[in-house]
């Protein structure tokens, strides 16, 4: 029997298609900078809809566009401190919505997942990466810091010292290094990460959905510090970094993006 599929389009400024296949929701990030302001709200809205579906065993968030797992730096370049606080809070809301799902959230990355994109990957329970994927918390280059929970989730995923090294130096790592660090579970050939994620989701079928939900909730609850407390601290510190130097750095970045490629 052919698998059932249902297309759902989120009613929002940013429309991300969701296909339900064999009790797995596959959400496609189908444009560049999907983690811009509109994209974050659309994703959070989609997660709220999916959370109530008792038939689902997993959510796969797949970067269909190569630049999907990125924020829009142009939105931040001249942002006020209060707007920065709101920007951070909306990122925390998205990450919290991923963690609140009663089934695993699986990230599929085929291109760069940098800054806020890496933070969303970290908020997912498991990640798969194609050979062309890259990861990094590069916020310090723009004069800011991780703002969607990356300052603590990265340490929990890869270890304290490794996380600080990556954040202090704004390092960008490839897929194989990300696997070695524990940031992603497995790598695949280019274009193959989605199939790997689907294969993982199929392995859930013999297990009890309520058991998986309870295991996920306990694993998240078991950390020794309240994520909500850390998020408030992160929002405060993130907002203080917005001003002349941050704006200059981000405008310089945007200017470099407009320069013609060297032959």
Phi and psi restraints in degrees (value plus and minus 20) as a CYANA .aco file:
   2 UNK   PHI     -88.1   -48.1
   2 UNK   PSI     123.3   163.3
   3 UNK   PHI     -85.9   -45.9
   3 UNK   PSI     123.8   163.8
   4 UNK   PHI     -97.1   -57.1
   4 UNK   PSI     124.8   164.8
   5 UNK   PHI    -157.9  -117.9
   5 UNK   PSI     117.3   157.3
   6 UNK   PHI    -152.9  -112.9
   6 UNK   PSI     105.8   145.8
   7 UNK   PHI    -111.2   -71.2
   7 UNK   PSI     108.3   148.3
   8 UNK   PHI    -140.8  -100.8
   8 UNK   PSI     109.9   149.9
   9 UNK   PHI    -132.4   -92.4
   9 UNK   PSI     100.4   140.4
  10 UNK   PHI     -89.0   -49.0
  10 UNK   PSI     112.1   152.1
  11 UNK   PHI    -100.1   -60.1
  11 UNK   PSI      80.0   120.0
  12 UNK   PHI    -185.0  -145.0
  12 UNK   PSI     156.7   196.7
  13 UNK   PHI     -88.2   -48.2
  13 UNK   PSI     -44.3    -4.3
  14 UNK   PHI    -142.0  -102.0
  14 UNK   PSI     103.9   143.9
  15 UNK   PHI    -125.7   -85.7
  15 UNK   PSI      94.3   134.3
  16 UNK   PHI    -131.6   -91.6
  16 UNK   PSI      98.5   138.5
  17 UNK   PHI     -89.2   -49.2
  17 UNK   PSI     122.7   162.7
  18 UNK   PHI    -145.3  -105.3
  18 UNK   PSI     103.8   143.8
  19 UNK   PHI    -130.2   -90.2
  19 UNK   PSI     113.6   153.6
  20 UNK   PHI    -120.4   -80.4
  20 UNK   PSI      94.5   134.5
  21 UNK   PHI    -149.5  -109.5
  21 UNK   PSI      98.9   138.9
  22 UNK   PHI      31.0    71.0
  22 UNK   PSI      27.5    67.5
  23 UNK   PHI      46.6    86.6
  23 UNK   PSI       0.2    40.2
  24 UNK   PHI    -142.0  -102.0
  24 UNK   PSI     106.9   146.9
  25 UNK   PHI    -107.8   -67.8
  25 UNK   PSI     107.7   147.7
  26 UNK   PHI    -136.1   -96.1
  26 UNK   PSI      89.4   129.4
  27 UNK   PHI    -121.2   -81.2
  27 UNK   PSI     101.8   141.8
  28 UNK   PHI    -118.1   -78.1
  28 UNK   PSI     102.2   142.2
  29 UNK   PHI    -105.4   -65.4
  29 UNK   PSI      78.9   118.9
  30 UNK   PHI    -124.4   -84.4
  30 UNK   PSI       0.3    40.3
  31 UNK   PHI    -169.7  -129.7
  31 UNK   PSI     151.3   191.3
  32 UNK   PHI     -92.9   -52.9
  32 UNK   PSI     136.0   176.0
  33 UNK   PHI      25.2    65.2
  33 UNK   PSI      35.3    75.3
  34 UNK   PHI     -87.2   -47.2
  34 UNK   PSI     -33.8     6.2
  35 UNK   PHI    -119.6   -79.6
  35 UNK   PSI       8.1    48.1
  36 UNK   PHI     -91.9   -51.9
  36 UNK   PSI    -198.8  -158.8
  37 UNK   PHI     -78.3   -38.3
  37 UNK   PSI     -68.5   -28.5
  38 UNK   PHI     -85.1   -45.1
  38 UNK   PSI     -60.2   -20.2
  39 UNK   PHI     -84.8   -44.8
  39 UNK   PSI     -60.7   -20.7
  40 UNK   PHI     -81.5   -41.5
  40 UNK   PSI     -63.1   -23.1
  41 UNK   PHI     -86.3   -46.3
  41 UNK   PSI     -59.4   -19.4
  42 UNK   PHI     -84.2   -44.2
  42 UNK   PSI     -62.1   -22.1
  43 UNK   PHI     -86.0   -46.0
  43 UNK   PSI     -62.2   -22.2
  44 UNK   PHI     -82.3   -42.3
  44 UNK   PSI     -60.1   -20.1
  45 UNK   PHI     -83.0   -43.0
  45 UNK   PSI     -63.1   -23.1
  46 UNK   PHI     -82.2   -42.2
  46 UNK   PSI     -61.3   -21.3
  47 UNK   PHI     -85.1   -45.1
  47 UNK   PSI     -57.6   -17.6
  48 UNK   PHI     -82.1   -42.1
  48 UNK   PSI     -56.7   -16.7
  49 UNK   PHI     -88.7   -48.7
  49 UNK   PSI     -65.9   -25.9
  50 UNK   PHI     -90.1   -50.1
  50 UNK   PSI     -48.8    -8.8
  51 UNK   PHI     -77.5   -37.5
  51 UNK   PSI     -52.7   -12.7
  52 UNK   PHI    -106.3   -66.3
  52 UNK   PSI     -18.4    21.6
  53 UNK   PHI    -108.6   -68.6
  53 UNK   PSI      90.3   130.3
  54 UNK   PHI     -95.4   -55.4
  54 UNK   PSI     -31.1     8.9
  55 UNK   PHI    -104.7   -64.7
  55 UNK   PSI     -31.6     8.4
  56 UNK   PHI    -104.4   -64.4
  56 UNK   PSI     121.9   161.9
  57 UNK   PHI    -129.3   -89.3
  57 UNK   PSI     -38.3     1.7
  58 UNK   PHI    -183.9  -143.9
  58 UNK   PSI     137.5   177.5
  59 UNK   PHI    -139.5   -99.5
  59 UNK   PSI     109.3   149.3
  60 UNK   PHI    -131.7   -91.7
  60 UNK   PSI     102.0   142.0
  61 UNK   PHI    -125.0   -85.0
  61 UNK   PSI      89.5   129.5
  62 UNK   PHI    -132.0   -92.0
  62 UNK   PSI     109.5   149.5
  63 UNK   PHI     -98.9   -58.9
  63 UNK   PSI      76.0   116.0
  64 UNK   PHI     -95.7   -55.7
  64 UNK   PSI     -55.7   -15.7
  65 UNK   PHI    -109.8   -69.8
  65 UNK   PSI     119.4   159.4
  66 UNK   PHI     -82.2   -42.2
  66 UNK   PSI     -43.0    -3.0
  67 UNK   PHI    -126.7   -86.7
  67 UNK   PSI       4.2    44.2
  68 UNK   PHI     -86.8   -46.8
  68 UNK   PSI     -63.1   -23.1
  69 UNK   PHI    -105.8   -65.8
  69 UNK   PSI      37.5    77.5
  70 UNK   PHI    -159.7  -119.7
  70 UNK   PSI     132.8   172.8
  71 UNK   PHI    -108.5   -68.5
  71 UNK   PSI     152.6   192.6
  72 UNK   PHI    -121.7   -81.7
  72 UNK   PSI      82.6   122.6
  73 UNK   PHI     -80.4   -40.4
  73 UNK   PSI     -50.5   -10.5
  74 UNK   PHI     -80.4   -40.4
  74 UNK   PSI     -48.7    -8.7
  75 UNK   PHI     -91.8   -51.8
  75 UNK   PSI     -43.9    -3.9
  76 UNK   PHI    -116.8   -76.8
  76 UNK   PSI     -40.8    -0.8
  77 UNK   PHI     -75.3   -35.3
  77 UNK   PSI     -59.9   -19.9
  78 UNK   PHI    -136.5   -96.5
  78 UNK   PSI       5.6    45.6
  79 UNK   PHI     -93.2   -53.2
  79 UNK   PSI     119.9   159.9
  80 UNK   PHI     -97.0   -57.0
  80 UNK   PSI     146.4   186.4
  81 UNK   PHI     -82.2   -42.2
  81 UNK   PSI     -60.3   -20.3
  82 UNK   PHI     -86.6   -46.6
  82 UNK   PSI     -60.6   -20.6
  83 UNK   PHI     -85.5   -45.5
  83 UNK   PSI     -55.5   -15.5
  84 UNK   PHI     -83.8   -43.8
  84 UNK   PSI     -59.9   -19.9
  85 UNK   PHI     -81.3   -41.3
  85 UNK   PSI     -62.7   -22.7
  86 UNK   PHI     -85.8   -45.8
  86 UNK   PSI     -59.5   -19.5
  87 UNK   PHI     -80.4   -40.4
  87 UNK   PSI     -65.4   -25.4
  88 UNK   PHI     -84.2   -44.2
  88 UNK   PSI     -63.2   -23.2
  89 UNK   PHI     -82.7   -42.7
  89 UNK   PSI     -57.8   -17.8
  90 UNK   PHI     -89.6   -49.6
  90 UNK   PSI     -53.2   -13.2
  91 UNK   PHI     -86.5   -46.5
  91 UNK   PSI     -60.3   -20.3
  92 UNK   PHI     -84.2   -44.2
  92 UNK   PSI     -57.1   -17.1
  93 UNK   PHI     -83.9   -43.9
  93 UNK   PSI     -60.4   -20.4
  94 UNK   PHI     -84.6   -44.6
  94 UNK   PSI     -66.5   -26.5
  95 UNK   PHI     -82.3   -42.3
  95 UNK   PSI     -60.9   -20.9
  96 UNK   PHI     -85.1   -45.1
  96 UNK   PSI     -56.3   -16.3
  97 UNK   PHI     -85.2   -45.2
  97 UNK   PSI     -57.3   -17.3
  98 UNK   PHI     -84.1   -44.1
  98 UNK   PSI     -63.6   -23.6
  99 UNK   PHI     -90.1   -50.1
  99 UNK   PSI     -46.8    -6.8
 100 UNK   PHI     -99.7   -59.7
 100 UNK   PSI     -32.4     7.6
 101 UNK   PHI     -80.7   -40.7
 101 UNK   PSI     117.3   157.3
 102 UNK   PHI    -102.6   -62.6
 102 UNK   PSI      -0.5    39.5
 103 UNK   PHI    -167.9  -127.9
 103 UNK   PSI     142.1   182.1
 104 UNK   PHI     -83.0   -43.0
 104 UNK   PSI     120.0   160.0
 105 UNK   PHI    -124.5   -84.5
 105 UNK   PSI     104.7   144.7
 106 UNK   PHI    -139.3   -99.3
 106 UNK   PSI     103.8   143.8
 107 UNK   PHI    -112.8   -72.8
 107 UNK   PSI     120.8   160.8
 108 UNK   PHI    -144.3  -104.3
 108 UNK   PSI      96.2   136.2
 109 UNK   PHI    -141.3  -101.3
 109 UNK   PSI     107.0   147.0
 110 UNK   PHI    -137.1   -97.1
 110 UNK   PSI     -30.5     9.5
 111 UNK   PHI    -151.7  -111.7
 111 UNK   PSI    -173.2  -133.2
 112 UNK   PHI     -92.9   -52.9
 112 UNK   PSI     114.7   154.7
 113 UNK   PHI    -142.1  -102.1
 113 UNK   PSI      69.3   109.3
 114 UNK   PHI    -138.6   -98.6
 114 UNK   PSI     130.2   170.2
 115 UNK   PHI      39.8    79.8
 115 UNK   PSI    -144.5  -104.5
 116 UNK   PHI     -79.9   -39.9
 116 UNK   PSI     -49.7    -9.7
 117 UNK   PHI     -85.5   -45.5
 117 UNK   PSI     -60.8   -20.8
 118 UNK   PHI     -85.2   -45.2
 118 UNK   PSI     -56.8   -16.8
 119 UNK   PHI     -84.8   -44.8
 119 UNK   PSI     -57.0   -17.0
 120 UNK   PHI     -87.7   -47.7
 120 UNK   PSI     -59.5   -19.5
 121 UNK   PHI     -79.1   -39.1
 121 UNK   PSI     -62.7   -22.7
 122 UNK   PHI     -85.9   -45.9
 122 UNK   PSI     -50.1   -10.1
 123 UNK   PHI     -95.5   -55.5
 123 UNK   PSI     -38.9     1.1
 124 UNK   PHI     -95.8   -55.8
 124 UNK   PSI     136.4   176.4
 125 UNK   PHI     -94.4   -54.4
 125 UNK   PSI     -54.4   -14.4
 126 UNK   PHI    -165.9  -125.9
 126 UNK   PSI     130.3   170.3
 127 UNK   PHI    -155.6  -115.6
 127 UNK   PSI     125.3   165.3
 128 UNK   PHI    -141.9  -101.9
 128 UNK   PSI     122.8   162.8
 129 UNK   PHI    -150.8  -110.8
 129 UNK   PSI     116.4   156.4
 130 UNK   PHI     -96.8   -56.8
 130 UNK   PSI     144.5   184.5
 131 UNK   PHI     -80.8   -40.8
 131 UNK   PSI     -44.0    -4.0
 132 UNK   PHI    -110.4   -70.4
 132 UNK   PSI     -14.2    25.8
 133 UNK   PHI     -97.1   -57.1
 133 UNK   PSI     133.9   173.9
 134 UNK   PHI    -165.5  -125.5
 134 UNK   PSI     136.4   176.4
 135 UNK   PHI    -160.1  -120.1
 135 UNK   PSI     128.1   168.1
 136 UNK   PHI     157.8   197.8
 136 UNK   PSI     126.3   166.3
 137 UNK   PHI    -119.0   -79.0
 137 UNK   PSI      71.6   111.6
 138 UNK   PHI    -120.4   -80.4
 138 UNK   PSI      -4.9    35.1
 139 UNK   PHI     -79.0   -39.0
 139 UNK   PSI     -52.1   -12.1
 140 UNK   PHI     -82.3   -42.3
 140 UNK   PSI     -45.7    -5.7
 141 UNK   PHI     -84.9   -44.9
 141 UNK   PSI     -51.4   -11.4
 142 UNK   PHI    -112.0   -72.0
 142 UNK   PSI     -13.2    26.8
 143 UNK   PHI      61.4   101.4
 143 UNK   PSI      -3.4    36.6
 144 UNK   PHI    -147.3  -107.3
 144 UNK   PSI    -171.1  -131.1
 145 UNK   PHI    -169.9  -129.9
 145 UNK   PSI     146.5   186.5
 146 UNK   PHI     -76.8   -36.8
 146 UNK   PSI     122.4   162.4
 147 UNK   PHI    -151.5  -111.5
 147 UNK   PSI     -21.4    18.6
 148 UNK   PHI    -132.4   -92.4
 148 UNK   PSI       3.4    43.4
 149 UNK   PHI      82.0   122.0
 149 UNK   PSI     -19.8    20.2
 150 UNK   PHI     -86.1   -46.1
 150 UNK   PSI     -48.0    -8.0
 151 UNK   PHI     -84.4   -44.4
 151 UNK   PSI     -43.1    -3.1
 152 UNK   PHI    -134.5   -94.5
 152 UNK   PSI     -51.4   -11.4
 153 UNK   PHI     -88.2   -48.2
 153 UNK   PSI     -54.9   -14.9
 154 UNK   PHI     -82.9   -42.9
 154 UNK   PSI     -62.0   -22.0
 155 UNK   PHI     -82.8   -42.8
 155 UNK   PSI     -57.0   -17.0
 156 UNK   PHI     -90.5   -50.5
 156 UNK   PSI     -46.7    -6.7
 157 UNK   PHI    -106.7   -66.7
 157 UNK   PSI     -63.6   -23.6
 158 UNK   PHI    -133.7   -93.7
 158 UNK   PSI     -24.9    15.1
 159 UNK   PHI      82.0   122.0
 159 UNK   PSI     131.5   171.5
 160 UNK   PHI     -81.4   -41.4
 160 UNK   PSI     -73.2   -33.2
 161 UNK   PHI     -86.2   -46.2
 161 UNK   PSI     -61.8   -21.8
 162 UNK   PHI     -84.1   -44.1
 162 UNK   PSI     -60.6   -20.6
 163 UNK   PHI     -83.7   -43.7
 163 UNK   PSI     -63.7   -23.7
 164 UNK   PHI     -84.0   -44.0
 164 UNK   PSI     -60.7   -20.7
 165 UNK   PHI     -77.2   -37.2
 165 UNK   PSI     -67.8   -27.8
 166 UNK   PHI     -83.6   -43.6
 166 UNK   PSI     -63.2   -23.2
 167 UNK   PHI     -96.0   -56.0
 167 UNK   PSI     -60.4   -20.4
 168 UNK   PHI     -81.5   -41.5
 168 UNK   PSI     -59.7   -19.7
 169 UNK   PHI    -119.4   -79.4
 169 UNK   PSI     -21.3    18.7
 170 UNK   PHI      35.4    75.4
 170 UNK   PSI      20.0    60.0
 171 UNK   PHI     -88.3   -48.3
 171 UNK   PSI     124.9   164.9
 172 UNK   PHI    -135.6   -95.6
 172 UNK   PSI     104.6   144.6
 173 UNK   PHI    -133.9   -93.9
 173 UNK   PSI     131.9   171.9
 174 UNK   PHI    -105.0   -65.0
 174 UNK   PSI     159.1   199.1
 175 UNK   PHI     -83.3   -43.3
 175 UNK   PSI     -63.4   -23.4
 176 UNK   PHI     -85.0   -45.0
 176 UNK   PSI     -59.7   -19.7
 177 UNK   PHI     -85.6   -45.6
 177 UNK   PSI     -59.6   -19.6
 178 UNK   PHI     -80.8   -40.8
 178 UNK   PSI     -57.9   -17.9
 179 UNK   PHI     -86.9   -46.9
 179 UNK   PSI     -63.6   -23.6
 180 UNK   PHI     -82.2   -42.2
 180 UNK   PSI     -55.1   -15.1
 181 UNK   PHI     -97.5   -57.5
 181 UNK   PSI     -38.7     1.3
 182 UNK   PHI      73.7   113.7
 182 UNK   PSI     -11.2    28.8
 183 UNK   PHI     -93.1   -53.1
 183 UNK   PSI     -56.0   -16.0
 184 UNK   PHI    -140.8  -100.8
 184 UNK   PSI     135.2   175.2
 185 UNK   PHI     -98.5   -58.5
 185 UNK   PSI     -67.4   -27.4
 186 UNK   PHI    -165.0  -125.0
 186 UNK   PSI     137.9   177.9
 187 UNK   PHI    -132.2   -92.2
 187 UNK   PSI     141.8   181.8
 188 UNK   PHI    -162.9  -122.9
 188 UNK   PSI     147.1   187.1
 189 UNK   PHI     -81.7   -41.7
 189 UNK   PSI     139.1   179.1
 190 UNK   PHI     -72.4   -32.4
 190 UNK   PSI     110.3   150.3
 191 UNK   PHI      62.6   102.6
 191 UNK   PSI     -21.7    18.3
 192 UNK   PHI    -123.3   -83.3
 192 UNK   PSI     -21.1    18.9
 193 UNK   PHI     -88.1   -48.1
 193 UNK   PSI     -53.9   -13.9
 194 UNK   PHI     -84.8   -44.8
 194 UNK   PSI     -62.2   -22.2
 195 UNK   PHI     -83.0   -43.0
 195 UNK   PSI     -57.7   -17.7
 196 UNK   PHI     -84.5   -44.5
 196 UNK   PSI     -59.5   -19.5
 197 UNK   PHI     -87.3   -47.3
 197 UNK   PSI     -60.5   -20.5
 198 UNK   PHI     -83.3   -43.3
 198 UNK   PSI     -58.9   -18.9
 199 UNK   PHI     -83.5   -43.5
 199 UNK   PSI     -60.5   -20.5
 200 UNK   PHI     -81.7   -41.7
 200 UNK   PSI     -65.3   -25.3
 201 UNK   PHI     -80.3   -40.3
 201 UNK   PSI     -56.7   -16.7
 202 UNK   PHI     -84.9   -44.9
 202 UNK   PSI     -48.4    -8.4
 203 UNK   PHI     -89.5   -49.5
 203 UNK   PSI     -33.6     6.4
 204 UNK   PHI     -98.5   -58.5
 204 UNK   PSI     -39.5     0.5
 205 UNK   PHI     -77.6   -37.6
 205 UNK   PSI     -55.5   -15.5
 206 UNK   PHI     -93.9   -53.9
 206 UNK   PSI     -34.9     5.1
 207 UNK   PHI    -108.6   -68.6
 207 UNK   PSI     141.9   181.9
 208 UNK   PHI    -100.5   -60.5
 208 UNK   PSI     109.4   149.4
 209 UNK   PHI     -79.1   -39.1
 209 UNK   PSI     -60.7   -20.7
 210 UNK   PHI     -85.0   -45.0
 210 UNK   PSI     -53.7   -13.7
 211 UNK   PHI     -87.3   -47.3
 211 UNK   PSI     -64.9   -24.9
 212 UNK   PHI     -81.6   -41.6
 212 UNK   PSI     -62.7   -22.7
 213 UNK   PHI     -81.4   -41.4
 213 UNK   PSI     -63.0   -23.0
 214 UNK   PHI     -87.9   -47.9
 214 UNK   PSI     -59.7   -19.7
 215 UNK   PHI     -82.8   -42.8
 215 UNK   PSI     -64.7   -24.7
 216 UNK   PHI     -81.7   -41.7
 216 UNK   PSI     -66.5   -26.5
 217 UNK   PHI     -82.2   -42.2
 217 UNK   PSI     -61.1   -21.1
 218 UNK   PHI     -88.3   -48.3
 218 UNK   PSI     -59.3   -19.3
 219 UNK   PHI     -83.3   -43.3
 219 UNK   PSI     -60.0   -20.0
 220 UNK   PHI     -91.7   -51.7
 220 UNK   PSI     -62.4   -22.4
 221 UNK   PHI     -86.0   -46.0
 221 UNK   PSI     -47.2    -7.2
 222 UNK   PHI     -92.7   -52.7
 222 UNK   PSI     -29.9    10.1
 223 UNK   PHI     -85.4   -45.4
 223 UNK   PSI     133.1   173.1
 224 UNK   PHI    -104.6   -64.6
 224 UNK   PSI     -15.1    24.9
 225 UNK   PHI    -159.6  -119.6
 225 UNK   PSI     120.3   160.3
 226 UNK   PHI     -87.7   -47.7
 226 UNK   PSI     101.2   141.2
 227 UNK   PHI     -76.0   -36.0
 227 UNK   PSI     -53.4   -13.4
 228 UNK   PHI     -83.7   -43.7
 228 UNK   PSI     -59.4   -19.4
 229 UNK   PHI     -85.7   -45.7
 229 UNK   PSI     -63.0   -23.0
 230 UNK   PHI     -86.6   -46.6
 230 UNK   PSI     -57.8   -17.8
 231 UNK   PHI     -81.2   -41.2
 231 UNK   PSI     -61.8   -21.8
 232 UNK   PHI     -83.7   -43.7
 232 UNK   PSI     -61.6   -21.6
 233 UNK   PHI     -82.2   -42.2
 233 UNK   PSI     -62.9   -22.9
 234 UNK   PHI     -84.6   -44.6
 234 UNK   PSI     -61.4   -21.4
 235 UNK   PHI     -80.2   -40.2
 235 UNK   PSI     -63.7   -23.7
 236 UNK   PHI     -82.3   -42.3
 236 UNK   PSI     -68.1   -28.1
 237 UNK   PHI     -88.9   -48.9
 237 UNK   PSI     -57.9   -17.9
 238 UNK   PHI     -80.2   -40.2
 238 UNK   PSI     -65.0   -25.0
 239 UNK   PHI     -84.2   -44.2
 239 UNK   PSI     -54.2   -14.2
 240 UNK   PHI     -88.4   -48.4
 240 UNK   PSI     -37.1     2.9
 241 UNK   PHI    -105.7   -65.7
 241 UNK   PSI     -25.6    14.4
 242 UNK   PHI    -108.0   -68.0
 242 UNK   PSI     108.5   148.5
 243 UNK   PHI     150.1   190.1
 243 UNK   PSI    -179.1  -139.1
 244 UNK   PHI     -77.6   -37.6
 244 UNK   PSI     -66.8   -26.8
 245 UNK   PHI     -87.3   -47.3
 245 UNK   PSI     -64.1   -24.1
 246 UNK   PHI     -79.6   -39.6
 246 UNK   PSI     -63.2   -23.2
 247 UNK   PHI     -84.4   -44.4
 247 UNK   PSI     -62.3   -22.3
 248 UNK   PHI     -81.9   -41.9
 248 UNK   PSI     -64.1   -24.1
 249 UNK   PHI     -83.9   -43.9
 249 UNK   PSI     -61.7   -21.7
 250 UNK   PHI     -91.9   -51.9
 250 UNK   PSI     -56.9   -16.9
 251 UNK   PHI     -86.7   -46.7
 251 UNK   PSI     -55.9   -15.9
 252 UNK   PHI     -83.9   -43.9
 252 UNK   PSI     -61.2   -21.2
 253 UNK   PHI     -80.2   -40.2
 253 UNK   PSI     -67.1   -27.1
 254 UNK   PHI     -82.9   -42.9
 254 UNK   PSI     -56.7   -16.7
 255 UNK   PHI     -85.3   -45.3
 255 UNK   PSI     -60.6   -20.6
 256 UNK   PHI     -83.5   -43.5
 256 UNK   PSI     -53.7   -13.7
 257 UNK   PHI     -85.4   -45.4
 257 UNK   PSI     -45.6    -5.6
 258 UNK   PHI    -107.1   -67.1
 258 UNK   PSI     -31.0     9.0
 259 UNK   PHI     -90.1   -50.1
 259 UNK   PSI     120.1   160.1
 260 UNK   PHI     -83.9   -43.9
 260 UNK   PSI     124.8   164.8
 261 UNK   PHI     -85.3   -45.3
 261 UNK   PSI     120.9   160.9
 262 UNK   PHI     -94.7   -54.7
 262 UNK   PSI     119.0   159.0
